[in-house]
Amino acid sequence: MATSKKQLSVPAADAAFVFVGKVVKAKAATMERLASDNTAIVHVDRVVSAPEMFKALGGQQVTARFKKASDIQRGKSMTFFANGWIFGESVAVDVVAIAAADEAPVAASMVRSANTAASDAVLRERLDSAETVVAGRVASVAKSDKGPTHISEHDPNWHEATVVVDEVVKGKKGTKQVTVLFPRSDDVRWHQVPKYGPGEQGVWLLQPGQKQKTRGIPPKQLAAVPSGDVLTTLHPCDFLPLHELERVKALAGK
């Protein structure tokens, strides 16, 4: 019986790795001491949706751990919904759900929808936390005099970008420019935090320093933010390309 889109939506939301494959050996594993009644060696015929670490697994064998031994069907082509379990000389995954092989296109669509929904939920949270949301361009960048001059080998090297505002999505209407505090350091603690240069365009979700929502921000980053009225963009969603403006406005209810 075909699996409905509604039935697929739950495993799609819970699975990072979706692939079409076949069980080649039950009660077995590609790594020592993993074999049990509910594991199997599965040949990955085709990757449907996966993070970078799983994309090269097409044509390879992995260990799959199933919720129930009765779910293991040797030799039958199936769509597997899974998450990472163990990474070593081989890869082992936890199977969240299985579906018919011909459901793979539907599964791919469901995964994309689930990923979009999850991304939108994070962006909404950052919008709620933001003091000001603007679209514009960086006019200038200068060294900041806020905060200590040196913290540790992880010194953020705080700089300030002056952004000329083209449109206000959230905040005081008529705002002409804003100042964004950002770490210019490429140290491992800071290398993923957005950094700005003159002429850069985009959408800024400006967060109120240490008063912002903390989910997704490492505590040591937040602790290094100078106290007082500063606006930062520490979270990956706090600065977006200009083409994301309409999405931001839609999620903000504009």
C-alpha positions as CSV (number, residue, x, y, z in Angstrom):
1,M,0.0,0.0,0.0
2,A,1.4,3.4,-1.0
3,T,2.5,5.7,1.8
4,S,0.6,9.0,2.0
5,K,2.4,12.4,2.1
6,K,0.9,12.9,5.6
7,Q,2.4,9.6,6.8
8,L,5.8,10.5,5.3
9,S,5.9,14.0,6.7
10,V,6.8,12.8,10.3
11,P,9.8,10.6,9.4
12,A,10.9,13.3,6.9
13,A,11.0,15.9,9.6
14,D,13.0,13.5,12.0
15,A,15.5,12.1,9.5
16,A,18.7,13.8,8.3
17,F,19.6,11.0,5.8
18,V,17.1,9.6,3.3
19,F,18.2,7.0,0.8
20,V,17.0,4.2,-1.4
21,G,18.7,0.9,-0.7
22,K,18.5,-2.8,0.0
23,V,19.2,-5.0,3.0
24,V,22.0,-7.4,2.0
25,K,22.5,-9.2,5.3
26,A,20.3,-9.3,8.4
27,K,21.6,-9.5,12.0
28,A,24.9,-8.1,10.7
29,A,27.0,-5.0,10.7
30,T,29.9,-3.4,8.8
31,M,31.7,-2.7,12.1
32,E,32.8,-5.1,14.8
33,R,30.6,-5.7,17.8
34,L,27.6,-3.8,16.3
35,A,25.6,-6.8,15.0
36,S,22.4,-7.6,16.8
37,D,18.9,-8.9,16.0
38,N,17.8,-5.4,14.8
39,T,20.8,-4.4,12.7
40,A,21.5,-5.1,9.1
41,I,24.0,-4.3,6.4
42,V,22.3,-2.1,3.8
43,H,23.6,-1.2,0.4
44,V,22.9,2.5,-0.4
45,D,21.7,2.5,-4.0
46,R,20.9,6.2,-4.2
47,V,21.0,9.2,-1.8
48,V,17.8,11.1,-1.8
49,S,18.6,13.8,0.8
50,A,21.5,14.1,3.1
51,P,23.9,16.5,4.9
52,E,27.4,16.7,3.5
53,M,28.8,13.8,5.5
54,F,26.3,11.4,4.0
55,K,26.3,12.5,0.4
56,A,29.2,10.3,-0.8
57,L,27.6,7.1,0.6
58,G,25.8,6.2,-2.7
59,G,27.1,2.7,-3.8
60,Q,28.5,1.9,-0.4
61,Q,27.3,-0.4,2.4
62,V,26.3,0.9,5.9
63,T,25.1,-0.6,9.1
64,A,21.4,0.2,9.8
65,R,19.9,-0.2,13.2
66,F,16.1,-0.7,13.0
67,K,13.5,-0.1,15.7
68,K,12.2,-3.6,15.3
69,A,13.8,-6.7,13.8
70,S,10.6,-7.4,11.8
71,D,11.2,-4.2,9.8
72,I,14.3,-5.8,8.1
73,Q,13.3,-7.1,4.7
74,R,16.3,-8.6,2.9
75,G,16.7,-7.8,-0.8
76,K,13.7,-5.5,-1.2
77,S,14.4,-2.0,-2.5
78,M,13.1,0.5,0.1
79,T,13.4,4.2,1.0
80,F,15.1,4.5,4.3
81,F,14.8,7.5,6.7
82,A,17.7,7.6,9.0
83,N,20.0,9.6,11.3
84,G,23.7,9.2,12.1
85,W,24.6,6.6,14.8
86,I,28.3,5.8,14.7
87,F,31.1,7.1,12.4
88,G,34.3,5.0,12.2
89,E,35.9,2.8,9.7
90,S,32.3,2.6,8.3
91,V,29.1,4.4,9.0
92,A,26.2,3.2,11.1
93,V,22.7,4.8,11.0
94,D,19.5,4.6,13.0
95,V,16.5,4.0,10.8
96,V,13.6,6.2,11.8
97,A,11.2,4.8,9.2
98,I,11.0,2.9,5.9
99,A,8.8,3.3,2.9
100,A,8.4,1.8,-0.6
101,A,11.3,2.7,-3.0
102,D,8.9,4.5,-5.4
103,E,8.1,6.9,-2.6
104,A,11.6,8.4,-2.8
105,P,10.5,11.5,-4.9
106,V,7.7,12.2,-2.3
107,A,10.2,11.7,0.5
108,A,12.6,14.2,-1.1
109,S,9.8,16.7,-1.3
110,M,8.8,16.1,2.3
111,V,12.4,16.5,3.5
112,R,12.8,19.8,1.7
113,S,9.5,21.0,3.3
114,A,10.6,19.8,6.7
115,N,14.0,21.5,6.4
116,T,12.3,24.7,5.2
117,A,9.8,24.6,8.2
118,A,12.7,24.1,10.6
119,S,14.7,26.9,9.1
120,D,11.7,29.2,9.2
121,A,11.1,28.4,12.9
122,V,14.7,29.4,13.7
123,L,14.4,32.6,11.7
124,R,11.1,33.5,13.4
125,E,12.8,33.2,16.8
126,R,15.6,35.5,15.7
127,L,13.0,38.0,14.3
128,D,11.2,37.9,17.7
129,S,14.5,38.5,19.5
130,A,15.7,41.2,17.2
131,E,15.5,44.8,18.4
132,T,15.7,46.1,14.8
133,V,15.5,44.4,11.4
134,V,16.7,46.4,8.3
135,A,17.8,46.0,4.8
136,G,20.7,48.2,3.6
137,R,24.4,48.4,2.8
138,V,27.6,48.8,4.8
139,A,28.9,52.4,4.5
140,S,32.0,52.0,6.7
141,V,33.8,49.7,9.1
142,A,36.0,50.8,12.1
143,K,37.6,49.3,15.1
144,S,35.3,49.4,18.1
145,D,36.3,50.9,21.5
146,K,33.7,48.9,23.3
147,G,34.7,46.0,25.5
148,P,38.1,44.9,26.8
149,T,41.1,45.4,24.5
150,H,42.1,41.7,25.0
151,I,40.2,38.7,26.3
152,S,42.4,35.7,25.5
153,E,43.8,34.0,22.4
154,H,40.1,34.0,21.4
155,D,40.0,37.8,21.3
156,P,37.0,38.8,19.1
157,N,38.6,42.0,17.8
158,W,35.3,43.9,17.9
159,H,34.6,46.2,15.0
160,E,31.6,48.3,14.1
161,A,29.9,48.5,10.7
162,T,27.8,51.5,9.9
163,V,24.8,50.3,7.8
164,V,22.9,52.8,5.6
165,V,19.2,51.7,5.9
166,D,17.1,51.3,2.8
167,E,14.1,49.6,4.5
168,V,13.0,49.0,8.0
169,V,11.3,45.7,8.6
170,K,11.2,45.9,12.4
171,G,12.0,48.8,14.6
172,K,11.8,52.6,14.4
173,K,10.4,53.8,11.1
174,G,12.5,56.4,9.4
175,T,15.8,55.0,10.7
176,K,18.6,56.1,8.4
177,Q,21.5,54.1,9.7
178,V,22.4,51.6,12.3
179,T,25.7,50.4,13.9
180,V,26.5,46.7,14.1
181,L,29.1,45.3,16.5
182,F,30.8,42.3,15.0
183,P,34.0,40.2,15.7
184,R,36.6,40.6,13.0
185,S,38.6,37.7,14.3
186,D,38.9,34.5,12.3
187,D,39.7,32.5,15.4
188,V,37.8,29.2,15.7
189,R,35.4,30.7,18.2
190,W,34.4,33.5,15.8
191,H,35.1,32.3,12.2
192,Q,31.4,31.5,11.5
193,V,30.0,34.8,12.8
194,P,29.2,37.2,10.0
195,K,31.9,39.8,9.2
196,Y,31.3,42.9,7.1
197,G,33.1,45.1,4.6
198,P,32.2,48.5,3.0
199,G,29.6,48.1,0.2
200,E,28.2,44.8,1.5
201,Q,24.4,44.5,1.1
202,G,21.9,42.4,3.0
203,V,19.3,42.0,5.7
204,W,20.4,42.5,9.3
205,L,18.4,41.1,12.3
206,L,20.1,43.2,14.9
207,Q,20.1,41.6,18.3
208,P,20.2,43.5,21.7
209,G,23.6,42.5,22.9
210,Q,23.5,40.1,25.9
211,K,19.7,40.5,26.1
212,Q,19.0,38.5,23.0
213,K,17.6,35.0,22.9
214,T,20.5,32.6,23.4
215,R,19.5,29.5,21.5
216,G,22.1,28.6,18.8
217,I,24.8,31.0,20.3
218,P,27.7,29.4,22.2
219,P,27.8,30.8,25.8
220,K,31.4,32.0,25.4
221,Q,30.5,34.1,22.4
222,L,27.7,35.7,24.3
223,A,29.8,36.3,27.4
224,A,32.3,38.2,25.3
225,V,29.7,40.7,24.0
226,P,30.3,44.1,25.7
227,S,27.6,45.2,28.1
228,G,25.3,48.1,27.4
229,D,23.3,49.0,24.3
230,V,25.0,47.3,21.4
231,L,23.5,45.5,18.4
232,T,25.1,42.2,17.2
233,T,24.6,39.5,14.6
234,L,26.1,36.4,16.2
235,H,23.6,33.8,15.0
236,P,23.9,32.5,11.4
237,C,20.3,33.8,10.8
238,D,21.1,37.3,11.9
239,F,22.6,38.4,8.6
240,L,21.0,37.2,5.3
241,P,21.5,38.0,1.6
242,L,19.4,40.7,0.2
243,H,17.3,38.2,-1.9
244,E,16.0,36.8,1.5
245,L,14.2,40.2,2.2
246,E,10.8,39.0,1.1
247,R,11.0,35.8,3.1
248,V,12.0,37.9,6.2
249,K,9.1,40.3,5.6
250,A,6.7,37.4,5.2
251,L,7.8,35.7,8.4
252,A,7.7,39.1,10.2
253,G,4.1,39.5,9.0
254,K,4.8,42.5,6.8
